[in-house]
Amino acid sequence: MRNGLALICMAAVMWGTTGIIGKWLISNFQMEPLAVGAWRLLFAAPLMLTINRFTRSSEKAVQPLNPSQKGLLLLFGIALAGYQISYFSAVDRTMVSTATLVTICMAPIWVHLCARFFLRESWSGKTAISLVIGVFGVTFLIGINSLKGLSNIDFLSGNILSLVASCCYAGYTLAGKKLLDRVEPLRIIAGAFTVGAFLMLPFLKFPGPQLEVWAVLLFLGWVPTTFAYIIYIKGLKQTKATQASVAVLLEPLTATVLAVTFIGERLNSLGWIGVILLLVSLLLLSTNKKENPPFTPLDGEV
């Protein structure tokens, strides 16, 4: 379990770089946020398909998917595209800090609630405590002022879209975890990202001929997307969905550290408390020795 948690933390650190990359592309090349998300998936999908094609190592990698598995794979892809669309649209309609707070904090709560019934995962007291501490940590890290956006009626549509984004994240986490018992991890993400990239095609816009913007988009699609999701799905196979969703709270911590280091943003005293709380949350998860019970599908289940 600890190895799986370590892989998910590594993925979260990679994801934490996407914010500063996206901000650079939007600020310097006037790219639309949804276009950044579309190029991210479009560059990632072919590489994932290629890696999956040349690393097949078991019968599960080539055997036909049953209708239930196809449905879950489609759900994973729709949730990936839905996350890009809803989150970036929310940022445009509410405070950025509010959109981030709602999306990042609500996602593990949805996973925690649904995993009990969808995956039959047991609820661990230590994991629940880690979740609560992590949510407070993210709130302090992003800033208490982000809560103001929740009470402003003008931001209602953006806040709802943030909630949709959190549901999309929870959806692809749960769908991925459900598939992992019978389908190879690389096959899951290759198929899901192909679906997601296709759904994002309407938002695709060419940023211009500058070589540096294409290099950065390629990096975004390959490193904090392709390789991050590869190690995420492998880590998810070794740990509970709830624990994985709490570990991903490391993403805003990474984004904050990068913002302070490279673009001159400052962290106040509450922010530093948030950093400490997030680290305590991850420490609690890493010391949880309770292993996953074996998953035994019911007749007809994936």
VOGU-3710 file (C-alpha; in Angstrom, 3 decimals, decimal comma):
1> mrnglalicm> 0,000/0,000/0,000  2,814/2,419/0,833  4,341/1,917/-2,615  0,996/2,742/-4,190  0,628/5,834/-2,031  4,132/6,968/-3,018  3,257/6,642/-6,713  0,092/8,687/-6,255  2,015/11,389/-4,395  4,498/11,506/-7,282
11> aavmwgttgi> 1,613/11,921/-9,733  0,119/14,708/-7,595  3,455/16,553/-7,593  3,534/16,331/-11,412  -0,064/17,564/-11,635  0,884/20,466/-9,409  3,070/21,822/-12,226  0,161/22,126/-14,661  -1,189/25,304/-13,052  1,978/27,317/-13,546
21> igkwlisnfq> 2,390/25,884/-17,072  -1,188/26,772/-17,974  -0,833/30,262/-16,524  2,323/30,823/-18,592  0,578/29,711/-21,799  -2,503/31,836/-21,133  -0,566/34,944/-20,070  2,167/34,875/-22,718  0,343/33,409/-25,715  -3,285/34,355/-24,950
31> meplavgawr> -4,379/30,740/-25,179  -7,875/29,948/-23,995  -7,978/27,677/-20,926  -10,137/25,063/-22,645  -7,719/24,982/-25,584  -4,873/24,235/-23,166  -6,916/21,345/-21,755  -7,697/20,075/-25,252  -4,051/20,088/-26,374  -3,084/18,416/-23,101
41> llfaaplmlt> -5,302/15,415/-23,826  -4,569/15,394/-27,555  -0,811/15,098/-27,026  -1,236/12,571/-24,209  -3,586/10,095/-25,909  -1,306/8,957/-28,799  1,648/8,454/-26,451  -0,491/6,441/-24,039  -1,767/4,272/-26,897  1,802/3,691/-28,097
51> inrftrssek> 3,086/2,780/-24,633  0,153/0,424/-24,107  0,739/-1,212/-27,504  4,391/-2,035/-26,831  4,177/-2,969/-23,141  1,434/-5,573/-23,149  2,527/-8,208/-20,680  -0,528/-10,283/-19,817  -3,696/-11,802/-21,184  -5,692/-8,972/-19,565
61> avqplnpsqk> -3,977/-6,520/-21,927  -5,505/-8,064/-25,068  -8,666/-9,907/-24,082  -11,943/-8,290/-25,255  -13,711/-5,995/-22,804  -17,204/-6,940/-21,707  -20,049/-4,367/-21,950  -19,677/-3,337/-18,307  -15,969/-2,683/-18,714  -16,562/-0,723/-21,914
71> gllllfgial> -19,129/1,379/-20,078  -16,711/2,133/-17,233  -13,944/2,989/-19,701  -16,307/5,364/-21,504  -17,266/6,894/-18,138  -13,568/7,399/-17,315  -12,996/9,224/-20,617  -16,116/11,375/-20,282  -15,112/12,297/-16,726  -11,607/13,278/-17,887
81> agyqisyfsa> -13,002/15,609/-20,543  -15,728/16,814/-18,194  -13,141/17,755/-15,582  -11,209/19,891/-18,083  -14,360/21,616/-19,327  -16,077/22,203/-15,985  -13,001/23,308/-14,031  -11,669/25,754/-16,608  -15,190/27,107/-17,168  -15,616/27,506/-13,397
91> vdrtmvstat> -12,384/29,507/-13,165  -13,880/31,912/-15,715  -17,118/32,355/-13,741  -16,047/32,458/-10,098  -12,973/33,247/-8,029  -10,028/31,058/-9,024  -9,355/30,249/-5,370  -12,994/29,266/-4,831  -13,042/27,014/-7,891  -9,849/25,323/-6,725
101> lvticmapiw> -11,105/24,951/-3,156  -14,437/23,381/-4,132  -12,903/21,079/-6,741  -9,925/19,863/-4,728  -11,725/19,521/-1,388  -15,022/18,025/-2,542  -13,487/15,361/-4,808  -12,054/13,163/-2,011  -15,285/13,578/-0,039  -17,317/12,218/-2,984
111> vhlcarfflr> -14,831/9,370/-3,376  -14,974/8,574/0,341  -18,787/8,463/0,308  -19,166/6,488/-2,917  -16,303/4,009/-2,486  -18,171/2,344/0,376  -21,055/1,362/-1,923  -19,491/1,337/-5,406  -16,286/-0,501/-4,478  -17,287/-1,952/-1,091
121> eswsgktais> -14,218/-0,396/0,530  -14,197/-0,311/4,315  -14,067/3,078/5,999  -10,892/3,593/8,008  -10,967/6,056/10,893  -7,397/7,151/10,200  -8,208/7,785/6,531  -11,258/9,853/7,519  -9,143/11,920/9,920  -6,530/12,389/7,168
131> lvigvfgvtf> -9,286/13,591/4,836  -10,598/16,166/7,334  -7,102/17,463/8,124  -6,278/17,598/4,410  -9,419/19,577/3,567  -8,598/22,142/6,259  -5,019/22,232/5,003  -6,121/23,017/1,451  -8,534/25,692/2,738  -5,778/27,454/4,681
141> liginslkgl> -3,300/27,022/1,834  -5,594/28,502/-0,807  -6,855/31,162/1,589  -9,892/31,788/3,771  -10,936/34,530/1,338  -11,753/31,802/-1,163  -14,846/31,043/0,943  -16,260/34,455/-0,002  -16,951/33,204/-3,510  -19,376/30,628/-2,108
151> snidflsgni> -21,686/33,314/-0,689  -21,751/35,545/-3,797  -24,828/34,841/-5,948  -23,011/36,230/-8,988  -20,612/33,302/-8,783  -23,327/30,643/-8,486  -22,845/29,138/-11,954  -19,066/28,992/-11,467  -19,443/27,344/-8,069  -21,811/24,743/-9,526
161> lslvasccya> -19,303/24,032/-12,297  -16,595/23,589/-9,626  -18,830/21,038/-7,952  -19,281/19,282/-11,311  -15,483/19,222/-11,715  -15,105/17,546/-8,317  -17,713/14,941/-9,319  -15,829/14,286/-12,569  -12,611/13,707/-10,645  -14,391/11,357/-8,247
171> gytlagkkll> -16,036/9,617/-11,213  -12,839/8,742/-13,017  -11,126/7,702/-9,766  -13,925/5,278/-8,928  -14,283/4,011/-12,515  -10,529/3,460/-12,763  -10,380/1,604/-9,445  -13,311/-0,604/-10,454  -11,653/-1,500/-13,772  -8,268/-2,312/-12,271
181> drveplriia> -9,348/-5,736/-11,016  -9,800/-7,074/-14,546  -8,105/-4,620/-16,948  -4,439/-3,654/-17,300  -3,701/-0,115/-15,938  -2,105/1,130/-19,179  -5,029/-0,138/-21,223  -7,426/1,780/-18,987  -5,759/5,164/-19,327  -4,973/4,701/-23,032
191> gaftvgaflm> -8,633/4,043/-23,772  -9,950/6,723/-21,424  -7,634/9,435/-22,738  -8,557/8,572/-26,320  -12,214/9,147/-25,447  -11,359/12,337/-23,537  -9,220/13,737/-26,362  -12,004/13,114/-28,882  -14,542/14,922/-26,690  -12,198/17,919/-26,298
201> lpflkfpgpq> -11,686/18,400/-30,064  -14,365/21,158/-30,331  -12,261/23,341/-27,990  -9,033/22,913/-29,947  -7,501/26,175/-31,179  -4,044/26,668/-32,678  -1,900/28,986/-30,529  0,441/30,132/-33,286  3,727/29,023/-34,875  6,058/29,805/-31,945
211> levwavllfl> 8,286/26,815/-31,248  8,375/27,389/-27,495  4,606/27,193/-27,073  4,502/23,835/-28,893  7,398/22,553/-26,790  5,574/23,518/-23,590  2,292/21,959/-24,792  4,156/18,775/-25,661  5,764/18,744/-22,205  2,321/19,329/-20,625
221> gwvpttfayi> 0,817/16,425/-22,550  3,675/14,010/-21,936  5,112/14,629/-18,457  2,441/15,929/-16,025  -0,262/14,124/-18,003  0,896/10,889/-19,681  3,546/9,823/-17,184  1,686/11,263/-14,203  -1,457/9,291/-15,039  0,548/6,133/-15,712
231> iyikglkqtk> 2,040/6,156/-12,226  -1,294/7,332/-10,753  -3,232/4,386/-12,173  -0,492/1,968/-11,079  -0,589/3,489/-7,597  -4,378/3,316/-7,528  -4,150/-0,435/-8,120  -2,226/-0,810/-4,857  -4,282/1,393/-2,556  -7,822/2,359/-1,710
241> atqasvavll> -9,644/4,938/-3,823  -10,281/7,110/-0,752  -6,633/7,123/0,285  -5,613/7,949/-3,276  -7,993/10,911/-3,407  -6,605/12,292/-0,118  -3,001/11,883/-1,315  -3,829/13,937/-4,406  -4,292/16,943/-2,070  -0,525/17,205/-2,492
251> epltatvlav> -1,251/18,776/-5,906  -2,231/22,272/-4,601  0,725/22,161/-2,209  3,088/21,611/-5,146  1,391/24,354/-7,155  1,781/26,780/-4,250  5,470/25,970/-3,746  6,113/26,551/-7,458  4,163/29,810/-7,433  6,141/31,089/-4,442
261> tfigerlnsl> 9,433/29,978/-5,987  9,030/31,047/-9,598  6,402/33,781/-9,900  6,881/35,634/-6,645  3,634/34,770/-4,874  3,731/34,956/-1,061  2,427/32,561/1,537  0,920/34,061/4,714  0,868/32,470/8,159  -2,403/30,616/7,496
271> gwigvilllv> -0,886/29,275/4,294  2,039/27,813/6,202  -0,419/26,221/8,651  -2,120/24,699/5,602  1,209/23,283/4,436  1,782/21,669/7,837  -1,759/20,224/7,924  -1,356/18,716/4,461  1,930/17,104/5,453  0,327/15,733/8,641
281> sllllstnkk> -2,533/14,348/6,523  -0,115/12,542/4,223  1,897/11,258/7,209  -1,253/9,719/8,695  -2,025/8,012/5,392  1,493/6,625/5,073  1,333/5,072/8,556  -2,028/3,391/7,945  -1,104/-0,293/7,882  -4,596/-1,569/7,198
291> enppftpldg> -4,522/-3,238/3,796  -7,240/-3,402/1,210  -9,535/-6,402/1,531  -9,443/-8,553/-1,588  -11,968/-7,431/-4,154  -14,429/-10,205/-4,956  -16,786/-9,234/-7,759  -20,389/-10,282/-7,569  -21,808/-12,284/-10,465  -22,046/-10,050/-13,511
301> ev> -19,803/-7,337/-12,064  -16,604/-6,068/-13,659
//
